Amino acid sequence: MNKSLVTGLVVGVVVAAAGGAIAGYKVLHGPEFAQVVDVKPVMKTIRTPRQQCHDEQVVQQAPTRDPHQITGSVLGAVVGGVLGHQVGGGSGKKIATVAGAAAGGYAGNRIQKNMQDKNTVTTTQQRCETVYDSRQERIGYDVRYRLGKEEGKVRMDRDPGEKIPVRDGKLVLDAPGSAEPSQT
C-alpha cells in the first residue's frame, strides 16, 4: 500500500472518531443553552417620606384682661342705675334704679363680650405634613425559558437575551444570589 493512502485513512479515521466523540458528548451532556421564551422586568415601588411645610395665616381671638366682662357689667349697671333713677318718683324711683342697674349690667356685659369676640389677632404659623415621593425601581427580571422539552422560570438580575448557558443540565446564572430555576 501506498504510504499517503495509509496516512489519509488514519487521518480520516481520527477525524471521524473525534467527530463521533464530540457528537456523543453533546448527546450525553444535553444542550449548551436554554432558549428564552419570555422576559418581564420586575418593578418595586420605592416610597421616600419628606416634610412639606407652608405658612398659614391663623386668626385668633386677642387675649383679654377681663374674660368675664366684669368691667362692662359694672359700667352698664352704673349707667343703667343712673338712667333708672331719673325715671319715676318715690318708691318707684328705687325700683326703677334697681331695674335700670340690672338691665344696664346685663347690657354692658353683652356689649363688652361682643367687642372682645371681634377683637382678633392674625398670626403666621408654619404647618408641616409628611408627603411621600414614589418611584419605580427595577429589581430583576422574571425569565421563562425552555430547556429541551421542559419549560421553567427563574428570576435574574439582568435581561439574559435570547438564550441562557447550560452546564451539566443546569442554567448558568452569573449573578450571585440568583434563584435556582423552578419547573412550571
C-alpha positions in Angstrom: 0.0 0.0 0.0 0.9 3.5 -0.6 2.1 5.5 2.3 0.0 8.5 1.6 -3.1 6.2 1.3 -2.4 4.8 4.8 -1.8 8.3 6.1 -5.1 9.5 4.6 -7.0 6.6 6.0 -5.5 7.1 9.5 -6.3 10.9 9.4 -9.8 10.1 8.2 -10.4 7.6 11.0 -9.1 10.0 13.6 -11.3 12.8 12.3 -14.4 10.5 12.2 -13.7 9.3 15.7 -13.2 12.8 17.0 -16.4 14.0 15.3 -18.3 11.0 16.8 -16.8 11.7 20.2 -17.9 15.3 20.1 -21.4 14.4 18.9 -21.7 11.7 21.6 -20.5 14.2 24.3 -23.2 16.7 23.2 -25.9 14.0 23.2 -24.8 12.7 26.6 -24.4 16.1 28.3 -27.5 17.8 26.8 -27.9 21.2 25.2 -25.5 24.0 25.8 -28.2 26.7 26.0 -31.8 27.1 27.2 -34.0 29.1 24.9 -35.5 32.2 26.5 -39.3 32.3 25.9 -40.3 35.5 27.8 -38.6 38.2 29.9 -40.6 40.5 32.1 -39.0 43.3 34.2 -39.9 43.1 38.0 -40.6 46.5 39.4 -40.8 47.7 43.0 -42.3 51.0 44.2 -40.0 52.9 46.5 -41.7 55.5 48.7 -39.5 58.1 50.3 -41.0 60.3 53.0 -40.2 64.1 53.3 -41.6 67.1 55.1 -43.6 69.6 53.2 -44.2 72.9 55.1 -46.1 76.1 54.3 -47.0 79.3 56.1 -50.6 79.7 57.1 -52.5 82.8 58.4 -54.3 81.9 61.6 -56.9 84.3 63.1 -57.3 84.0 66.8 -59.2 85.9 69.5 -57.0 88.6 71.0 -56.0 87.9 74.6 -58.2 89.8 77.1 -57.5 91.0 80.7 -61.2 90.8 81.6 -62.5 87.4 80.3 -65.7 87.5 82.5 -66.7 91.0 81.2 -66.8 92.5 84.8 -65.9 96.0 83.6 -68.8 96.0 81.1 -71.2 94.7 83.7 -70.2 97.3 86.3 -70.2 100.3 83.8 -73.5 99.1 82.4 -75.0 98.8 85.9 -73.9 102.3 86.9 -75.3 103.8 83.7 -78.5 101.8 83.9 -78.9 102.7 87.6 -78.4 106.4 86.8 -80.9 106.3 84.0 -83.4 104.3 86.1 -83.0 106.8 88.9 -84.2 109.5 86.5 -87.5 107.7 86.0 -90.3 107.7 88.5 -90.6 109.1 91.9 -90.8 107.9 95.5 -90.6 104.1 96.0 -90.9 103.7 92.2 -87.6 105.5 91.9 -85.8 102.8 93.9 -87.4 100.0 91.9 -86.5 101.8 88.6 -82.9 102.4 89.8 -82.5 98.7 90.7 -84.2 97.5 87.4 -82.0 100.0 85.4 -78.9 98.8 87.2 -79.7 95.1 86.5 -80.6 95.8 82.8 -77.6 98.1 82.4 -75.3 95.5 83.9 -76.6 92.8 81.6 -76.3 95.1 78.5 -72.8 96.2 79.5 -71.7 92.6 79.9 -73.1 91.7 76.4 -71.6 94.7 74.7 -68.1 94.0 76.2 -68.3 90.3 75.2 -69.3 91.3 71.6 -66.3 93.7 71.4 -63.9 91.1 72.8 -65.2 88.5 70.3 -64.5 90.8 67.4 -61.0 91.7 68.7 -58.8 89.3 66.8 -55.1 88.9 66.1 -53.7 87.3 62.8 -50.5 85.4 63.1 -48.5 83.3 60.7 -47.8 79.7 61.7 -45.8 77.1 59.8 -47.8 73.9 59.1 -45.9 70.7 58.1 -47.0 67.4 56.9 -45.3 64.2 55.7 -45.7 63.5 52.0 -44.3 60.6 50.0 -42.4 60.7 46.8 -42.8 57.4 44.8 -40.6 56.0 42.1 -40.3 52.7 40.3 -37.1 50.7 40.6 -36.3 47.5 38.6 -35.2 44.7 41.0 -34.8 42.0 38.4 -36.3 40.0 35.6 -38.7 37.1 35.6 -37.4 34.8 32.8 -39.4 32.0 31.2 -37.1 29.5 29.4 -37.3 26.2 27.5 -34.6 23.5 28.1 -35.3 20.6 25.9 -39.0 19.9 26.2 -39.3 21.3 29.7 -40.3 24.9 30.5 -39.2 26.8 33.7 -39.0 30.2 35.3 -36.1 31.9 37.0 -35.5 35.4 38.4 -32.4 37.1 37.1 -30.7 40.4 37.9 -30.2 41.1 34.2 -32.0 40.5 30.9 -30.4 37.3 29.5 -31.1 38.0 25.9 -32.2 35.0 23.7 -30.5 32.2 25.5 -29.1 31.2 28.9 -26.0 29.0 29.1 -26.4 25.5 30.5 -23.7 23.4 32.2 -24.4 19.8 33.3 -28.1 20.2 32.7 -28.4 23.3 34.9 -28.7 27.0 34.0 -25.6 29.1 34.5 -26.6 32.2 36.3 -23.7 34.5 36.7 -25.3 36.9 39.3 -24.7 36.0 42.9 -27.9 35.4 44.9 -29.9 34.5 41.8 -32.7 32.0 42.4 -32.5 28.4 41.3 -34.6 27.5 38.3 -38.1 26.2 39.0 -40.1 24.0 36.8 -43.6 25.1 35.9 
